[in-house]
Amino acid sequence: MKFKNIIFATIAVVAANSANAQYSGDALRFSQFENSTDARFGAMGGTQVSIGGTMSSIYGNPAGLGMFTKSEFSLTPTINFSEKKVNAFGTNSSLSKSNLNLNNLGVVFHARTHKVGDAKQGLLSVNLGIGYQQRANFNNDFNFTGITTANGLGDLFTQKSNLDIDENSFPASPQRLLSRVNRAANSANLTSYDDTFSDPYVAITSDDSDQYYDINRKGGNNNIDFSLGFNISNKLFLGAGLGLANFNYTSTERVNEVGVYQTPGSASTNDYDVDYIKYFDTEGSGINLKFGAIFKPVSELQVGLSFESPTWYTVNDNYSESFLDRRTRVSGDDSYPYDYSLRTPLRLSGGISYFVGKRGFISADVGVVDYSSIQFSSDNNGTDMDTRREINELYQSAINYSLGGEFKLNQSFLLRAGFRSNGNPYKNLEDKDYTINSVSGGVGYRFGNYYLDAALINSNSTLNYSNYSLSDGNEPATTIDTRINRASLTFGVRF
């Protein structure tokens, strides 16, 4: 009996992977993140590799912690305003939403290492930074409607049922289908069974059924960082950090389809109204390391280099799907829990900053991330091989760069502006570009040991969405163009 359960579990995992659980997509989702910045550096396009002395150094280049001359605390709440344009089934619609989150929260403890003697040579200070940051926000809700063209749920469950094999490696009869969802779809008359054919399941639904999609996604990718920065002769600044990473992602994706079906051999048609729901609940925890250096050859110039190791994640994935015939209340559900390990790409970044006296500076960063180097492993060799092959075929190296500057109006007020571009992680998509560009600006105000910084960041991105895939590539596809206006406010105090 135990052996039989193992076989069934293996079949279930393979079925989930081949039909729905797109682990290569999840591998990219959980590998695409940016280290957080406070509002100051957010306004400057996120340039922080060669600039230190701010809370952003905890999360980006820890060498910047060596430039602190006092202890400091800050927090940065952020409001995201999103506007989506959904192009589905040849029609356009618009959606808007806002949400509030805590971008980062941190403290730096400054410790001088010299008591007497030369205060300009040797190791001058060691500073410890501890912070929480949100590296990615998965919140994304949208909905749309349209009319199918021979690519509805009947076509999906025909394909799925013909892959639902019995002990003789032949598509199982409706009563013996392993998937309860496939069974329910057959009971709802989306498919018909005729064992005289090698592919006995056929779709009997109309080509032009009405579909309504409702997608609700939530979660985030977070890090708790412990970083050290060292000041050597006010010329060389070194840093190292340890990150405790975690993410959580939940997604409920519902397709409601209404249409008519025609039983083979009958001229009459009947109405159907069904729901197909996919639910993802994924959690991961891991660890990463950061190392960095900033060198100041002359007072006007700083150059920096930072290295972030891969994040080694242990992931618990709970994917399930359900089917409901809204007229007869016939239903079915399947669950496919799956555990795996994920290693994200390493990240290497360099930066340079030029200071114009005490009036301000300009700074530029460039970094590289090779998404084809993502590593996926589990207890299922077949899933591992398929996922690694897809990662290698789909993803490529991306170049990220940013440019920003700050101008001091007086001792209290500062102005900032910046630009950032995150490169396209996909390859072999000549007609599409998934580069994300953003422009930013902000102001700062200093009063005694306190400061306030505000930033407004505008970015644009494109998402292609399909709820399911068909073997002929004819599944319904949707393009979602999103504009996000992100407003951040940092409050800090030095002590």
Order of alpha helices (4+ residues) and beta strands (2+ residues): alpha-alpha-alpha-beta-beta-beta-beta-alpha-alpha-beta-beta-beta-beta-beta-beta-beta-beta-beta-beta-beta-alpha-beta-beta-beta-beta-beta
